[in-house]
Amino acid sequence: MRLLNGYLAAQDLESAMSERSVSVERSEFSKGQSVRRTTGKRAEGALSALDRAERTAARLRDSLGLTPASASRMRLDARPQFDLALAIAALPDERDGDDGDGDGV
């Protein structure tokens, strides 16, 4: 991101916002045949490259749980479905001799 920001700051506004494409066309003629070859090269504009990089970074932050909404989703997904400590606490205590029938013996 720093490289793109530095590149964008070095450009003038018109060249930073526009994409450039260069095409070269060559024609060859020989013995009644003509061959036309076109090669093209496209350079992405700095603003569109910066926008693409920022969207990728936002998507990765969301998938890693670095945004508040995704962090809360991850906590809900990672929440234990069964809490062993609560299950043990709900069991009757056998040390005091209470067998659970209410007579205390």
KETILUM-23084 format. One record per atom (N, C-alpha, C): residue in one letter; x, z, y. Coordinates in Angstrom, 3 decimals. Each point is the difference from the previous one (the first is absolute). Layout:
 aa        X        Z        Y
  A        X        Z        Y
...
//
This chain:
 aa        X        Z        Y
  M    0.820    0.000   -1.179
  M   -0.820    0.000    1.179
  M    0.877    0.000    1.261
  R    1.122    0.729   -0.046
  R    0.870    0.025    1.174
  R    0.578   -1.373    0.284
  L    0.355   -0.724   -1.057
  L    0.554   -1.338    0.191
  L   -1.026   -0.932    0.629
  L   -1.245    0.077   -0.489
  L   -1.044   -0.845    0.580
  L   -0.290    0.383    1.451
  N   -0.020    1.298    0.279
  N   -0.227    0.431    1.383
  N    1.128   -0.472    0.913
  G    1.240    0.081   -0.475
  G    1.132   -0.475    0.793
  G   -0.045   -1.493    0.222
  Y   -0.367   -0.739   -1.044
  Y   -0.100   -1.452    0.129
  Y   -1.114   -0.378    0.971
  L   -1.115    0.697   -0.103
  L   -1.132   -0.277    0.886
  L    0.337    0.326    1.454
  A    0.746    1.059    0.231
  A    0.382    0.367    1.361
  A    0.965   -1.021    0.608
  A    0.788   -0.669   -0.826
  A    0.959   -0.987    0.500
  A   -0.657   -1.336    0.317
  Q   -1.208   -0.244   -0.507
  Q   -0.685   -1.275    0.208
  Q   -0.814    0.035    1.284
  D   -0.190   -1.177    0.580
  D   -0.972   -0.064    1.081
  D   -1.395   -0.057   -0.620
  L   -1.007    0.274    0.775
  L   -1.349    0.174   -0.528
  L   -0.527   -1.256   -0.681
  E    0.242   -1.155    0.590
  E   -0.547   -1.237   -0.564
  E    0.622   -0.335   -1.352
  S    1.303    0.145   -0.118
  S    0.635   -0.327   -1.278
  S   -0.281    1.065   -1.057
  A   -0.236    1.243    0.418
  A   -0.288    1.058   -0.966
  A   -1.387   -0.158   -0.602
  M   -0.938   -0.532    0.767
  M   -1.360   -0.108   -0.502
  M   -0.253   -1.274   -0.792
  S    0.883   -0.977    0.099
  S   -0.258   -1.272   -0.658
  S    0.828   -0.146   -1.265
  E   -0.571   -0.699   -0.932
  E    0.727   -0.353   -1.211
  E    0.624   -1.364    0.215
  R    1.139   -0.183   -0.592
  R    0.697   -1.263    0.170
  R    0.026   -0.746   -1.318
  S   -0.220   -1.276    0.085
  S    0.157   -0.833   -1.179
  S    0.749   -1.267    0.408
  V    0.944   -0.375   -0.833
  V    0.827   -1.169    0.260
  V   -0.144   -0.927   -1.193
  S   -0.266   -1.240    0.274
  S   -0.068   -0.971   -1.096
  S    0.915   -1.169    0.326
  V    0.659   -0.480   -1.027
  V    0.913   -1.130    0.124
  V   -0.504   -1.079   -0.931
  E   -0.155   -1.186    0.522
  E   -0.494   -1.115   -0.796
  E    1.087   -1.066   -0.081
  R    0.273   -0.418   -1.225
  R    0.995   -1.047   -0.212
  R   -0.648   -1.154   -0.733
  S    0.301   -1.171    0.442
  S   -0.511   -1.210   -0.665
  S    1.180   -0.811   -0.502
  E   -0.100   -0.435   -1.237
  E    1.051   -0.829   -0.593
  E   -0.634   -1.311   -0.449
  F    0.644   -1.083    0.349
  F   -0.497   -1.324   -0.372
  F    1.052   -0.679   -0.866
  S   -0.458   -0.556   -1.127
  S    0.908   -0.750   -0.851
  S   -0.799   -0.967   -0.862
  K    0.380   -1.245   -0.038
  K   -0.549   -1.049   -0.854
  K   -1.518    0.039   -0.122
  G   -0.662    0.008    1.065
  G   -1.452   -0.055   -0.038
  G   -0.676    1.342   -0.222
  Q    0.752    1.063   -0.094
  Q   -0.568    1.339   -0.174
  Q    0.277    0.837    1.231
  S   -0.914    0.832    0.288
  S    0.256    0.964    1.076
  S   -0.347    1.393   -0.523
  V    0.884    0.917    0.259
  V   -0.186    1.391   -0.441
  V    0.009    0.869    1.246
  R   -1.012    0.799    0.119
  R   -0.100    0.902    1.140
  R    0.023    1.433   -0.527
  R    0.965    0.771    0.469
  R    0.137    1.400   -0.422
  R   -0.156    0.899    1.216
  T   -0.825    1.000   -0.171
  T   -0.228    0.956    1.079
  T    0.378    1.387   -0.498
  T    0.828    0.676    0.722
  T    0.338    1.386   -0.323
  T   -0.436    0.871    1.164
  G   -0.513    1.142   -0.324
  G   -0.495    0.895    1.040
  G    0.521    1.400   -0.182
  K    0.123    0.698    1.091
  K    0.437    1.391   -0.029
  K   -0.857    0.769    0.998
  R   -0.511    1.129   -0.432
  R   -0.877    0.800    0.840
  R    0.646    1.352    0.248
  A    0.058    0.406    1.253
  A    0.515    1.319    0.368
  A   -1.167    0.843    0.484
  E   -0.177    1.143   -0.622
  E   -1.108    0.884    0.357
  E    0.256    0.636    1.359
  G   -1.055    0.137    0.773
  G    0.126    0.654    1.299
  G    0.303    1.479   -0.162
  A    0.700    0.569    0.954
  A    0.413    1.402   -0.095
  A   -1.188    0.946   -0.002
  L   -1.032   -0.298    0.778
  L   -1.176    0.880    0.019
  L   -0.737   -0.022   -1.332
  S   -0.109   -1.155   -0.618
  S   -0.679   -0.048   -1.298
  S    0.843    0.679   -1.077
  A    1.331   -0.108    0.093
  A    0.867    0.700   -0.959
  A   -0.110    1.508    0.186
  L   -0.056    0.451    1.247
  L   -0.163    1.425    0.275
  L   -1.352    0.497   -0.500
  D   -1.051   -0.780    0.209
  D   -1.328    0.376   -0.471
  D   -0.033    0.085   -1.518
  R    0.613   -0.956   -0.678
  R    0.035    0.008   -1.469
  R    0.766    1.215   -0.517
  A    1.129    0.331    0.643
  A    0.788    1.166   -0.419
  A   -0.758    1.298    0.238
  E   -0.725    0.097    1.111
  E   -0.773    1.216    0.274
  E   -1.158    0.163   -0.978
  R   -0.651   -1.110   -0.382
  R   -1.091    0.098   -0.986
  R    0.537    0.418   -1.359
  T    1.165   -0.516   -0.382
  T    0.614    0.394   -1.273
  T    0.370    1.476    0.019
  A    0.567    0.474    1.111
  A    0.375    1.409    0.099
  A   -1.229    0.910   -0.056
  A   -1.088   -0.404    0.647
  A   -1.227    0.806   -0.033
  A   -0.575    0.057   -1.408
  R    0.038   -1.114   -0.715
  R   -0.509   -0.023   -1.375
  R    0.847    0.893   -0.900
  L    1.313   -0.040    0.170
  L    0.879    0.838   -0.809
  L   -0.162    1.480    0.343
  R   -0.171    0.326    1.299
  R   -0.255    1.396    0.368
  R   -1.276    0.512   -0.648
  D   -1.016   -0.842   -0.049
  D   -1.270    0.395   -0.602
  D    0.146    0.204   -1.505
  S    0.742   -0.874   -0.664
  S    0.135    0.127   -1.454
  S    0.898    1.172   -0.393
  L    0.909    0.422    0.894
  L    0.871    1.134   -0.300
  L   -0.595    1.340    0.409
  G   -1.153   -0.010    0.657
  G   -0.642    1.240    0.408
  G    0.563    0.573    1.279
  L    0.542   -0.844    0.859
  L    0.601    0.476    1.240
  L   -0.968   -0.004    1.178
  T   -1.224   -0.461   -0.194
  T   -1.017    0.081    1.043
  T   -0.948    1.144   -0.360
  P   -0.663    0.608    0.968
  P   -0.882    1.129   -0.310
  P   -1.109   -0.355   -0.996
  A   -0.599   -1.169    0.129
  A   -1.086   -0.379   -0.911
  A    0.517   -0.202   -1.415
  S    1.127   -0.675   -0.144
  S    0.522   -0.234   -1.349
  S    0.548    1.291   -0.607
  A    0.527    0.903    0.830
  A    0.478    1.283   -0.522
  A   -1.159    0.820   -0.548
  S   -1.136   -0.005    0.686
  S   -1.147    0.755   -0.509
  S   -0.549   -0.648   -1.268
  R    0.018   -1.329   -0.072
  R   -0.429   -0.661   -1.244
  R    0.914    0.365   -1.160
  M    1.302    0.068    0.272
  M    0.941    0.352   -1.075
  M   -0.184    1.438   -0.444
  R   -0.298    0.893    0.953
  R   -0.246    1.396   -0.395
  R   -1.251    0.101   -0.868
  L   -1.017   -0.769    0.309
  L   -1.214    0.029   -0.817
  L    0.264   -0.582   -1.378
  D    0.802   -1.051   -0.071
  D    0.308   -0.608   -1.287
  D    0.892    0.893   -0.850
  A    0.889    0.764    0.647
  A    0.947    0.837   -0.735
  A   -0.530    1.407   -0.264
  R   -1.215    0.291    0.444
  R   -0.576    1.327   -0.189
  R   -0.205    0.261   -1.492
  P    0.408    1.176   -0.490
  P   -0.201    0.287   -1.423
  P   -1.493    0.105   -0.331
  Q   -0.388   -0.580   -1.084
  Q   -1.400    0.028   -0.414
  Q   -0.342    1.305   -0.718
  F    0.989    0.653   -0.572
  F   -0.220    1.236   -0.730
  F    1.037    1.008    0.460
  D   -0.441    1.148    0.461
  D    0.912    1.031    0.471
  D    0.093    1.080   -1.069
  L    1.144    0.078   -0.652
  L    0.199    0.937   -1.104
  L   -0.064    1.447    0.487
  A    0.495    0.288    1.190
  A   -0.019    1.375    0.511
  A   -1.434    0.490    0.201
  L   -0.885   -0.854    0.493
  L   -1.402    0.400    0.156
  L   -0.675    0.192   -1.348
  A    0.350   -0.816   -0.980
  A   -0.592    0.154   -1.331
  A    0.435    1.299   -0.657
  I    1.262    0.384    0.178
  I    0.494    1.251   -0.575
  I   -0.637    1.190    0.715
  A   -0.178   -0.091    1.300
  A   -0.611    1.102    0.751
  A   -1.460    0.190   -0.378
  A   -0.671   -1.028   -0.447
  A   -1.403    0.109   -0.376
  A   -0.182    0.605   -1.392
  L    1.050    0.054   -0.789
  L   -0.104    0.586   -1.348
  L   -0.164    1.515    0.104
  P   -0.743    0.594   -0.930
  P   -0.128    1.464    0.033
  P    1.335    0.661   -0.336
  D    0.248    1.126    0.625
  D    1.253    0.712   -0.203
  D   -0.103    0.825   -1.275
  E    0.882   -0.276   -0.956
  E   -0.042    0.682   -1.304
  E    0.819    1.287    0.009
  R    0.760    0.269    1.040
  R    0.854    1.185    0.027
  R   -0.792    1.290    0.188
  D   -1.134   -0.056    0.686
  D   -0.744    1.236    0.245
  D   -1.010    0.303   -1.098
  G   -0.019   -0.794   -1.067
  G   -0.886    0.273   -1.109
  G   -1.397   -0.537    0.178
  D   -0.265   -0.685    1.059
  D   -1.327   -0.569    0.232
  D   -0.130   -1.267   -0.830
  D   -0.968    0.016   -0.929
  D   -0.190   -1.177   -0.851
  D   -1.056   -0.938    0.555
  G   -0.491    0.278    1.175
  G   -0.929   -0.890    0.661
  G   -1.446    0.265   -0.302
  D   -0.340    1.042   -0.800
  D   -1.409    0.231   -0.316
  D   -0.647    0.989    0.974
  G    0.768    0.490    0.966
  G   -0.577    0.846    1.026
  G    0.035    1.478   -0.290
  D    0.443    0.458   -1.195
  D    0.002    1.430   -0.292
  D    1.317    0.680    0.403
  G    0.993   -0.786    0.427
  G    1.257    0.571    0.489
  G    0.934    0.435   -1.090
  V   -0.316   -0.220   -1.250
  V    0.850    0.437   -1.089
  V    0.568   -1.160   -0.739
//
